[in-house]
C-alpha cells in the first residue's frame, strides 16, 4: 500500500513543471517549422510553464517558437516571463497580437508588464489599450517603483456601506465588467473612503435583508498607495490577508492588492536576497547571455579580490614563521574556512530575520548573545577535534593547542560578525543582503589568519 502511494505521489509530482520529453517534442516541432504541431503541444500548457519554456531554451530556439506560435500568445504568458527576455518576446510580436494579449490583463498586470520596458515599447502597449484602461495604467505609473501604487489593480468591486446583502448580490449579477477574480466586496462611504469589506463566501451565506456592515471582516485594513511593496507583502503574510484596499493621501479608495501579487513580491525578495548573498547581482537569470552574466558577477569578484589581497597581506606579515614551520601553511586554510562557513550560517539567519522583521530592537541583544555562545561552543568542539588531529599529524602538542585556540577565536568572531554586520548595515539604511557577505568573509579571513599565525609565532617560534 505504501509503495502504491509513493508511486501516486511521484506521478503527481511529474504533473508539475515541464517534462523533458515534452520540451524535446516542442523543440523538434519548432526546428521543423511545424506551426500546427507546435500549437498542439503548447495549447494545453499553463502560461507559467510556457514562460518557463521560453526562458530555458536558447535565443535562436526562443525566437523560432515565438515566430511560429506568437499569434497564439496571451497576456498571462507575457506577465510570467522573466524581465530579461520579456522585452525580446514583446518586440517579436505583431502589433495586433500584442494589443489583444494586453487587453486581457488587469491593470496591475499591465503595469508589471511595461514598467521595465524602454519608452518606445511602453508607448506601443499603452496605445493599444482602451482610454479608461490606459488612464488607469498611466496613473499607477506615477507612483514610485516598488510601491503599493504600482502593485495594485484598479479594478475594484465596491458597494455603499448602507447596502444589504440582497442589493449587493443583485448588483453583482447585473454588472457586466467585474474583475475575473476578486475576494472581497469593499464597503465605501459617500466620500469613497473604504470602511470595511465582506468576503464572497459570507455574502452568499447571509440572508438578503442583512446589512453589509453586520458581516464585515475583522481583518480589514487599508494600505497607502505610497507604501513600500516589501512592507505590503509582510502585512499580507503577517495578518493572513487575502486582499486589501489601497488608498491615496486623502484615504480615498484607488485600488486593491490581492494575495497573488503580495506573494509574488515575497518570492522576488527571497530570490534577491539569495542572489545578493551569493554576490551575483539581484537580477541574474538563467536566460541571461554570457556577457550579461559576466558583467553582473565581475564587480563582486573584483571586491572579493581586494578582500583576498587584504587577507594575503596578513599572511605576508608572518612569512618567516611559515618558513620555519611548514605545518602552519598546511593548517591555516582550515581555520579561515571554518570561520567563513560559521559566519555564513549566522549571516544567513540574520539577513532572513531582518527581512521578515523577526530581528528587532527588542530582541537584537538576546540574538547576538545566543549567536556568540553558539560560536564559542562550536569553536570549543572543533578546537578539541582539530587540536588532536594536529598533534597526531605533526607530533607537536603545542601546535594542537595553538590551532585550537585560533579556532575558538575565529568562530567567536564569525558568530559576532555574522549578526552584528547585517544589523549595523540595516541601521545605516544599506541592504544587509547586498554587502554583509563581503564584510563577514573579510573579517573571518583576517582574524583567522592573524590569530593562528600570531599565536604560532608567539608560542612555537
N, C-alpha and C positions, 0 to 999 in steps of 0.2 A: 504493500500500500504506500509506504514511504517513497519507494522507488518511482511508482507511478506519479505521485505528487511532485517529486523532483523533476520528472520529465515534463509535466504540465507547466511547472514554473519556468523551466528552460525554454519551452515553446513560446510562453507568454513574453519572456524577455526578448526573444527573437523578433517579436512583432513591433518592437520599438526601434527607431532609428533606421538606418539604411542597410539593407542586405548586400553583401559583396557581390553576389551573383547578379542581383538586380542592377547594381551600378555598372557591371560589365556589359549587361544587355543594353542599357541605356547608351553607354559609350559606343557600343557596336552599331546601334541604330544611327547615332549622330555621325559616326565615321562613314557609314554607308549613305548618308544623306536621306534616310528614310523618315520623313516627317510624320507619316501616318503611324508607323510603329513607335516612334518616339512619343507621340501624343498618347498612344495606348498605354505605354509604360508609365508616363508621368501623371496622367489624369487621376489615378486612384490615390496618389501620394498626398500627404498633408503638406500645407505650404511650408512648414518648418523643415520638413525632410527635403523638399525641393531646394530650399535655400541652402541647406547643408550640402547637398549635391553640388550646387554651383560654386560653393566655397571650397570644396575638397578637390575638384578637378583642376587641371591646368588651364592656363589662359586661353590657349587655342581651342581646347575642348569646350570650355565655357562659352566662348564666342559662337562656336558652331551650334551648340544647344540652343542658345538664345536666337540665333538666326533661323533655325528650323521650327522652333516651338514658341518663339517670343510672342506671337499673336494670341496665344492662349494664356499668357501670364496674367495673374491678377495682383491687385494691390497688396494683398496679405503676404504674398511671396516677397515683394519688394521690401516690406517692413521687417521681414525676418532676416533679410540679408545683412551680412557684416558690412559696416560702413566702408571698409577697404575696397569692396568690389561693387557696392551698390551703385556708385556713380557710373562705373563702366557699363553695368547692365542697363541702367536708365538711358544712357547715351545711345545704346544699340537698339532701343525700342522705337518703332514707328510712332509718330506723334499721336495718331488716333488710338493706338493701343495703350499708350501711356495715359491718355485722357480717360479712357474707360476704366483702367485699373485704379486710378486715383479717385475717381468719383465714387467708388465703392467704399472708400475708407472713412472712418470717423475723423474728426478734425485733429485729435491728438496724434493719430497715426500719420496724417499728412504732415503735421509739424515735425514729427520724428523723422519722417522721410526726407524732408527738404532742408532741415536746419543746418546740415553739414555739407550741403552741395554748394557748388560755385553759383554765383549770382545768375548767370545766364540760364542754368538749369532750374534754379528756383523760379525764375520768371516763366520759364516754359511750362512748369507744372501749375503755377498759380493761374496762368491764362486759361487753362482747360477747366478750371473749377467754375461752378455757378457763382454768381455775385455774392450771395449770402455766405456760402462756404469760403470763398476767397477772403471776405472781410473777417470771418472768424479766425482763419488761419493767420492772416496778417496781424490781427490783434494779439494773438498768442505769441507771435514772434517778437512783439515789442517788449515782452518780459525777459528778464535776464536768462542767459543759458543756465541750465541745471536748476531752474526754479519750478515751483508748482504751476505757474502760469504756462510754462512750456509743456508740462506733463499732463495737464488737464484736457478733457474733451469738452467742447462747448454744447454738445447735445445733452440736455438735461430734462428729466421728467419732473415737473413741479405741479403742485396743487395748492390752492388757497388754504390757509390753515383752518378756516372755518368749515371746510367741506366735510361731508360724510363719506363713509366707505362706498355707498351706492353711487354717489355723484362721481367719485373718483374712478370707479370701475366703468361707469358709462362713458366718461371722458376718454379713458384708455381705449375702449372699444371703437369710439368714433374717430380717434386721432389716426391720421394716415402716415405720419412721419415720426414714429417713435424710434429710438435707437435700437439697433439689432439686439443689444444686450444691456440690461440695466438691473440693478438690485434693489434700489430704493425709490420711493416717491418722496421728493423733498418738499416739505411744507414751507411756504413763504408768506410773509405779511404783506400788506399793501405797498410797502416800500421795497419789495423784492428782497427782503432780508431773510435768509433761511432760519427757521425756528425749530426744526426737528425733521425727522424722516421716519418713514414707515416701510418695513420690508414687504416684498410682494407676497410672501407666504402668509404673514399676519393679515395683510389686506384681503386676501382671498378667503381666509378662515374666519373673518369677522362678519357680524351682521350688517346689513346695508344701512341701517339707521344709526350706526355707531359713528361718533365723530373721530376724525383722524387724530386729533390731539390726545385721544384716550388710548391710542395704541402705538404711540411713538416709541422709539428705541432709546434705551439709556446710553448707548454707545455714541450718540450723536455728538459730533464736534466739527467745527469748521477749520479750514486751512487757508492761510493767507496766500494770495497768488504770488507773493514775493518770497515765500518760504523756500529754503534750500531743499532740493528734492531728496537728498540723503536724510534729512530730518523727517520729511514726509513718509519715506519708506520705513523709518524707525517707528513712527507713530502707528502706521498700519500694522507692523509686526508686534509692537508692544501692546496695543489696545485691541488687537484682533478685529480690525476694521475690514469691511467688505467694500465700502465706498465712502467718500467724504466730500461734501460740498466745498468749493473754493470761492473765496470772497475777495473783493477789491478793497481799497483803502477805506471805503465807506461801509464795509460789511455787506455790500450787495452781492448777490449770487452771480458769478460769472462762468462757472463750470463745475465739473465734478471729476474727481480722480477715482479710478476703480482699482481693485486689488491686483489685477494682472499687470497694470502699469507700475504699481508700487513694488511688486515682486521683481519686475524687470530691472528696476533701479537697484534693488538689493543684490541681484545677480551680477549686475555690471560693477558694483562697488566691490564685491568679493573678488571678481576677476581682476579688477585694477589693483587691489591690494596684493594679490598673489604675484602679478606681473611686476609690480614695483619692488616688492621684497626680493624678487629674483634679479632686479636690475636690467630688465629687458624693455622698459617703457610701458606705458599704460594703454597703448593702442596696438600692441603686437597681435598678429593673427597668422594662422597657417596659410591664409590666402595672400599674404604679403610677398612681394618679389624679393629676390636676393639682395638687391640694392637697398630696398626699404628696410629689410630686416637688419642688414649690416649697419645702416645709418642709425637705427634705433638703439642698437646694442653698443656701438662704438663709444659713445660718451661715458657709459658706465664702466666699460672695460678700461678706458683711459683713467678714470678716477681710481679704479682698483689697482692700476699700475702704480699710480702715485702713492697709494697707501702701502703697496708691497715694497716700494723703494724705502718708505719710512721704516718698515719692519726690517728690511735688509740693512739699513743704517745702524739699527740696534745690534744686529749680528756682527756688523763690521767693528763695533767697539770691542768685541771680545775675540778678535782674530787669534791673538796669542793663546788665549785659553783653549780655543778649539784646536789649535795646532798642537798643543801639549797633550790634549786628551780627546782623541778622535771620537770616543763614545758620546761626547756632547753633540756632535754633528748628527749622530745616529738617533739620539733620543729627543732632541729639541723639537722636531716637527710634531711629535706626539703631543707635547704639552700645548702647542699652538692649535693643533687640530681639535683636541678635546675641548679647549676653551671656545673655539669658534662654533662647534656644534652645540655646546651648552648655551652659549649666548644666543644662537639662532632659535633654540627651543623657547627660551624666555621671551625673546623678542616677538616671536610669532604669537604667543599667548597675549602679550601686552598690546600689540597692534590690533588684534582681533577684539580684545576687551574694550579698547578705546573706540573702535568703530561701532560697537554695539552699545556704547555708553554704560558698560558694566564696571569700568575702571573710572572712578570719580574722586573728587577731593575727599569724600568721606571715608573711602577705603584704601586710598593710594598707599599710605604708610604701612597698613597691615599687609598689603600685597607685596610691597618692597621687602618687608621683614620676612615674609614667607619665602620669597624667591632667594633671598640671601641665605637663609637657613638651609634651603634645598641645595644651593650651590656648595655650602660648606659640607653638608652630609655627603653629597655625591663626590665632592673633592676628596674628602677623607677616605671614602670607599675605594676610589680609583687610585689614590695615593698609596694606599696599602698594597693593592694588587700590583701596580706598576713598580713600586719600590722593591718588592720581592723579585719581580722579573728582572729588573736592572741589576740587582745584587747577584742573582744566579748567572745572568748573561755575561756580566763583565767582572764578576768576582770582587766587587768593591762595595761593601756595606754603606759607606758614606755616600756613594753615588745614588744608591737607592733612597737614602734619606733626603738628598738634595732634590731629586726629581719628584719625590712625594710631596715635599714642602711646596715646590713650584706648582704642582698640580692643584693643591688646595688653594693657593693664592690665585691662580688663574681662573679656576671655576668660581671662586668668590667674585672676582672682577667681572667675569662673564655674566653671572646672575645679576649683579648690580647694574652693569651697563645695559643688559637686555631689557630691564624695566625702567631705569631712570632716563635713558636716552630718548625713547619714544615719548615718554611723558613730558620731558623737557621740550622736545620739538613741538608737541601738540600745544603746550602752553605758549610757545613763541609764535603759533599760528602756522607752522610748517606741517606738511603731511608726514606723519610718522612712518608710514609705509615706504615713502619715497627715499628718505635719507638715513633711516636708522641702521639699516644693514651695513652700510659702509662704515659708520662710526663704530658700531659694535665690533665688527670684524677687525678693524684697525686697533681698537683697544685691547682685544684679546691677543692679537698677534704681538703687539708691542710689549704688553705686560708679561705675556707668556715667555717670550724670548729673554726679556730683561730679568725676570725673576729667576728663571732656570740658569742662565749663563752667569748672572750676577752671584747667585748663591754658590754655583760651582766654582767660580773664581775665588770667592772668599773662603770656602771650606776645603776644596780639593787641591788648590794650587798655592 
